[in-house]
């Protein structure tokens, strides 16, 4: 019999231990350095990875519940790509105002993610969950093309956007730049947790959820809005990283079952752990040529996606 509370507590303890290990490991070797200077350099990166992973784990679980599709993930349905495109559009017309206001990039990312989420809901209305996923993949390709076009046309934004598309922004994290997106990730995570009861009822089917008093449309729209907030805040910290929102909910579901009251918080903890572990391994195993967290998660996530998709269509 599953013990959700004990599993969640154990996951939290393991995450704390992983965070301490990540603070001590890096390209400069093991340790915190004289007077803790390495600690202060690594702390923003660790906090950014934890916050982004938390938001992505919960965002993925929420998206899978809202669309009733276990293959849904902000990185695969175009939400992440929309957030990056929003940043690209802002950088294309960047002015002194953009760089002097720390909320400009997170706002642009949220706007792009929200626009893509709205397009996904509108284009996928009345379609099966499989076709909804295909719609998301099409949006993902469209937003990626838009970002690459802007990167080609505006050389001053090229390096920033290419690193973002490669999921390589963690290395530039500072507390001054990261505190606002971190706050956005935490806020999105807390609000996503309140979706648990509605998602449990929605899992029974739209008609049954309506009979049990759930406003299906409101639940779906709220889930889309909160997932956009989570993705927009996370991408400002790490860039475009796929599969965290796919893997974390599946692992959580396997450990504590499908009830969202237990699954959602565990998915958030596992998402934070997966992203932090990927980043720590990428910068520790190859210190001279660090591997981005996106590349590390893809090494695990791509085979897992194929396996999940194959099982779903057996």
Number of C-alpha atoms within 10 A of each C-alpha: 4 10 11 18 12 11 16 21 13 13 18 17 13 15 20 13 11 18 22 14 15 23 22 19 21 23 15 14 12 14 14 18 13 8 8 10 10 19 19 15 16 19 19 24 25 25 23 29 30 28 29 34 30 32 36 39 35 36 37 33 35 30 25 23 25 24 23 17 17 19 24 26 29 33 23 24 26 28 35 36 34 33 34 32 28 28 30 28 18 18 22 17 10 14 10 7 9 14 12 9 9 16 13 14 24 24 20 24 31 31 21 28 33 25 17 27 27 17 17 23 18 10 15 19 12 10 12 13 18 14 14 21 22 16 20 27 18 16 23 22 16 15 23 18 14 19 24 17 13 18 21 13 12 15 12 13 20 20 12 18 26 17 16 23 23 17 22 24 24 24 19 12 22 18 15 9 15 22 17 17 26 25 13 23 31 20 16 26 26 16 16 24 19 13 21 20 13 21 27 17 22 24 18 13 12 15 12 13 18 15 10 13 10 18 14 19 12 11 16 21 15 16 23 25 20 26 32 29 28 36 37 36 34 33 30 30 32 30 30 26 31 24 28 33 33 30 28 30 32 22 16 27 19 11 17 22 15 17 16 27 17 21 26 29 25 31 34 31 26 31 33 28 26 26 30 26 22 22 28 28 20 22 21 20 14 12 14 10 11 18 20 24 31 26 18 19 21 17 13 14 19 14 11 15 16 12 11 16 13 10 9 11 6 5
